[in-house]
């Protein structure tokens, strides 16, 4: 009872801060995308921040209200929607981050490289890719709609102390493993693509660094191209994503295997889950000078 207000305050601050940051970045990138200097990557970044907002609302606000011990405000339908959106937004965060890395790798690749064969440089291709990501993640999470109920409707009072308003009904072994396999396969494929694209960008940035050293030795003035500065920002975002993703996985697995009653520390994975959504917009604001100007204008 002593820790509940502390947890609620922390969740409230993180959710509010992340929502404001993501909303500001979303509006700014959409404004930039509609201007004369539009770039397809602006659309991906706007979609990433929109996904972050969904995650913050579906996870952060629910945890905040639960920590302050408010009455259950969800019925069966809203439970399904909130938990379903939380799962879909988590998958979209992984997929959109991977797409962002691949598109940025294509942008900085030489004109005749193999990366240029991937036609993801127009808004139409980006919109089609994002639509496919929504369809994929919506289908992978479809099983939740049949196995989520409101706790009050089931008279399961012991789950209220863990700030859970929604309860997962037992599902068949086959259904559970089919959807779990699909989720693991999705994460592996998109994180593999993210790793390959990130490795390629590191290689291109290393070659650029060697070129800068040569030009400095030749006493010539040289500036980093905007594409390479953007690649550095994307790599920083990916490092942030990987840290929160794998920290969440390892800590959740550790708690599951070693701690039987971990209601006190249950919120640690929840903090890690929303950590990327909270931090990523401020990384973009710090790194993107054009975004800072647009934010001031807004």
Secondary structure, DSSP 8 states (H G I E B T S, - for coil): -HHHHHHHHHHHHHHHHHHHHHHHHHHHHHHHHTSTT--HHHHHHHHHHHHHHHHIIIIIIHHHHHHTT------HHHHHHHHHHHHHHHHHHHHHHHHHHHHHHHHHS-TTSGGGGS---SHHHHHHHHHHHHHHHHHHTTTHHHHEEEHHHHT-GGGGGGT--EEE----HHHHHHHHHHHHHHHHHHHHHHHHHHHHHHHHHHHHHHHHHHHHHTT------HHHHHHHHHHHHHHHHHHHHHHHHHHHHHHHHH-S--TTTTHHHHHHHHHHHHHHHHHHHHH-HHHHHHHHH-
